[in-house]
Amino acid sequence: MAGSGNEVDGWTSSENMQGHFEKHGQAMNYGSSRSYSAGARANMSAQGTISGTAKNGNGNRAYFNPSTGRLTLVNSNGRIISYMPSNERYFNKHFE
């Protein structure tokens, strides 16, 4: 249900997923929000992905794949907050 604010495909909301797709999807070579969302979920269990908990104590968790430079951020309930290009420096600065 796009526009309803309900959780969709593991994201906190359809609006959040759509907003992040519009911000990062094209740069990450995704042609649709559906494929972008699937990529976010796949990144969490991809070979070589490392994970860490936010250093600020908010319970968020990041899944970063150094070989692709992609990071999936989830909240303490396991819902996807963001999926974006990143790097090890960012991951190491914010997650442990």
Backbone as a ProteinNet text record, in pm:
[ID]
protein_1_A
[PRIMARY]
MAGSGNEVDGWTSSENMQGHFEKHGQAMNYGSSRSYSAGARANMSAQGTISGTAKNGNGNRAYFNPSTGRLTLVNSNGRIISYMPSNERYFNKHFE
[TERTIARY]
83.8	0	87.6	128.8	210.9	132.6	200.8	138.9	63.3	56.1	-21	61.6	194.8	279.8	299.6	240	255.9	392.8	440.5	566.8	550.3	651.8	645.2	781.6	782.9	906.8	1019.7	986.7	1089.1	1133.5	1078.3	1113.4	1025.6	1067.9	987.8	856.5	855.6	733.1	756.4	647.7	659.9	715.4	679.1	729.9	880.6	930.2	1073.6	1146.9	1096	1159.5	1161.1	1049	1040.2	1133.6	1140.2	1229	1375.4	1414.3	1553.5	1582	1484.6	1502.9	1525.6	1445.9	1461.3	1595.5	1645.6	1773.3	1893.8	1888.1	2005.3	1990.6	1868.5	1844.1	1916.6	1908.4	1971	2123	2182.8	2328.7	2375.1	2284.4	2317.5	2271.1	2228.4	2187	2061.5	1966.8	1838	1735.7	1659.7	1560.3	1422.1	1401.3	1269.8	1285.6	1185.3	1188.4	1181.5	1116.6	1107.4	1245.9	1323.6	1457.4	1550.9	1534.4	1613.4	1585.2	1459.1	1420.3	1475.6	1467.9	1522.5	1673.9	1740	1884.4	1920.1	1839.3	1863	1856.9	1757.8	1742.8	1856.2	1890.8	1996.4	2132.3	2156.1	2283.3	2309.3	2203.6	2218.4	2279	2261.8	2314	2413.4	2456.8	2551.2	2686.2	2753.1	2885.9	2978.2	3050.8	3145.3	3087.7	2956.7	2894.5	2932.1	2966.6	2996.4	2884.8	2862.5	2756.1	2809	2739.5	2777.8	2660.6	2669.5	2566.6	2610.4	2515.2	2545.5	2616.1	2720.9	2797.1	2718.4	2616.2	2540.3	2436.6	2425.8	2338.4	2190.7	2155	2013.5	1958.6	2044.4	2000.1	1997.8	2028.4	2033.7	2150.9	2136.1	2238.9	2265.5	2392.1	2430.7	2489.3	2461.2	2517.4	2591.3	2723.2	2806.9	2883.8	2879.7	2954	3070.4	3193.4	3308.5	3333	3298.8	3325.6	3230.8	3111.2	3016	3004	3048.3	3035.1	2891	2809.9	2667.9	2638.2	2554.3	2520.6	2369.3	2319.1	2178.4	2172.6	2089.2	2072.8	1934.7	1929.8	1802.1	1786.1	1659.6	1634.6	1635.3	1609.8	1615.9	1507.5	1405.9	1300.5	1330.1	1446.8	1485.7	1426.9	1365.4	1307.9	1412.8	1414.2	1512.5	1483.4	1587.3	1580.5	1635.5	1747.8	1815.1	1898.8	1924	2014.8	2087.2	2220.5	2293.8	2437.7	2500.4	2644.3	2717	2825.9	2901.5	3044.9	3120.2	3258.6	3296.4	3410.5	3453	3479.3	3525.4	3552.1	3423.2	3315.8	3186.4	3139	3145.7	3102	3179.8	3311.5	3393.6	3374.8	3339.7	3318.7	3188	3085	2952.2	2905.1	2973.6	2926.6	3041.4	3005.4	3107.7	3055.1
-119.7	0	125.1	166.2	286.1	405.4	487.2	606.9	587.7	462.2	439.1	453.5	448	454.2	318.1	213.3	78.7	23.5	-68.5	-135.2	-216.1	-213.4	-284.1	-343.7	-469.5	-536.1	-522.6	-521.5	-513	-372.3	-272.4	-132	-75.4	36.5	101.8	153.5	194.6	239	242.5	240.1	249.4	385.7	490.5	624.2	631.8	569.6	569	494.7	377.7	300.3	379.4	438.4	514.2	635.2	703.3	819.8	782.1	671.4	627.4	574.6	509.9	467.4	589.4	693.7	815.1	881.9	873.3	936.6	854.5	720.8	636	536.2	504.2	395.9	408.4	523.7	540.7	527.2	587.7	580.3	437.3	354.6	215.3	121.3	179.2	105.1	19.6	69.7	2.5	75.5	-1.9	56.8	67.1	2.9	8.8	3.7	54	49.6	-94.4	-181.1	-322.4	-387.5	-364.8	-424.5	-360.3	-231.7	-163	-224.6	-246.6	-305.4	-447.1	-524.7	-660.5	-656.6	-558.9	-543.1	-511.9	-430.1	-396	-520.2	-604	-727.4	-825.8	-840	-933.4	-891.7	-762.1	-711.6	-757.4	-774.8	-812.8	-951.8	-1039	-1174.9	-1211.9	-1113.8	-1140	-1184	-1270.3	-1316.1	-1195.8	-1191.3	-1083.4	-966.4	-963.9	-854.2	-863.9	-748.4	-740.7	-660.7	-685.4	-612.9	-552.2	-449.9	-384	-308	-281	-206.7	-61.4	29.6	172.2	207.8	286.9	329.7	426.3	493.1	590.3	525.7	392.7	322.4	320.4	361.8	365.4	229.6	127.8	-6.5	-35.4	65.2	41.8	-50.3	-125	-218.2	-193.5	-203.4	-184	-312.6	-335.5	-447	-385.6	-396.2	-332.7	-437.9	-426.3	-516.6	-439.5	-463.1	-388.9	-408.3	-524.8	-548.6	-471.7	-440.6	-364.3	-218.9	-190.3	-55.5	-19	-118	-93.5	-125.5	-40.8	-52.9	-53.8	-152	-156.6	-125.1	-28	13.4	-29.9	-98.8	-144.1	-91.3	-74.1	-26.7	-142.1	-112.8	-215.6	-321.7	-293.3	-390.9	-472.1	-447.9	-521.8	-468.8	-350.8	-288.7	-203.1	-209.2	-134.1	15.4	90.9	236.9	295.2	239	293.6	186.3	207.9	126.2	223.5	227	334.6	295.1	369.5	352.1	398.1	332.9	371.3	323.2	334.8	288.3	241.1	173.4	118.3	226.5	340.9	450.1	491.8	508.1	543.8	433.3	308.6	195.7	191.9	198.8	190.3	309.1	423.9	542.7	531.9	472.1	473.6	341.9	231.6	99	18.1	-71.6	-158.8	-300.7
0	0	0	-112.5	-120	-68.1	10.6	62	192	242.4	363.2	489.3	475.6	592.8	656	601.6	654.8	620.1	704.4	676	548.7	462.4	335.5	303.9	261.5	219.2	320.4	448.7	551.4	585.8	519.6	545.9	657.2	713.9	817.3	761.2	635.1	567.4	417	342.9	197.5	156	230	198.6	218.5	326.7	352.6	241.6	205.3	98.5	-31.8	-68.2	-192.9	-191.3	-79.3	-68.1	-83.1	-23	-34.4	-174.7	-236.3	-375.5	-464.4	-446.6	-527.3	-502.6	-381.1	-346.9	-395.1	-378.9	-404.5	-519.4	-558.1	-653	-785.2	-847.5	-978.3	-968.7	-867.5	-850.6	-824.2	-771.1	-740.5	-852.3	-963.4	-1083.6	-1065.4	-986.4	-973.2	-1058.8	-1137.4	-1226.1	-1165.8	-1050.1	-986.6	-835.5	-766.1	-620.1	-570.7	-645.5	-607.2	-609.2	-715.6	-722.8	-619.5	-592	-489.6	-352.3	-321.5	-194.3	-180.5	-287.1	-285.7	-263.8	-324.1	-306.3	-162.1	-96.8	44	130.7	106.5	184.2	152.8	25.2	-14.8	41.5	50.3	100.5	243.9	320.7	460.8	478.5	381.3	394.3	284.1	207.7	99.1	153.9	78.6	117.6	132.7	242.2	267.5	344.7	365	438.7	586.2	643.3	786.3	852.5	980.4	1049.3	1177.8	1222.6	1346.2	1404.5	1534	1605.8	1618.3	1610	1616.4	1747	1737	1853.8	1941.6	1884.9	1962.5	2055.1	2052.2	2144.1	2107.9	1985.7	1948.7	1904.9	1900.2	1864.1	1715.5	1632.3	1488.2	1456.1	1347.6	1302.8	1154.6	1116.1	976.8	921.2	793.6	718.3	601	602.4	499.9	422.9	291.3	205.1	143.6	189.9	138.4	-10.9	-65.2	-206.6	-297.7	-250.9	-332	-286.3	-163.5	-109.5	-77.5	-39.8	-10	135.6	196.3	336.6	354.4	429.2	467.9	616	652	790.8	838.2	952.2	1008.1	1149.8	1191.5	1326.8	1425.5	1551.5	1655.8	1640.2	1559.9	1530.9	1405.6	1344.2	1224.6	1095.6	1099.4	980.1	910.6	777.8	699.5	706.3	739.9	744.5	615.5	568.4	451.3	382.7	254.8	174.3	84.6	96.3	29.5	0.9	-89	-108.9	17.7	52.4	171	157	263.9	264.4	403.8	413.9	542.5	645.9	603.3	697.5	767.8	691.6	750.2	845.2	799.3	880.8	1012.6	1005.4	1126	1220.7	1167.6	1249.6	1329.7	1269.9	1331.9	1391.4	1360.1	1403.4	1461.7	1554.5	1615.9	1624.7
[MASK]
++++++++++++++++++++++++++++++++++++++++++++++++++++++++++++++++++++++++++++++++++++++++++++++++

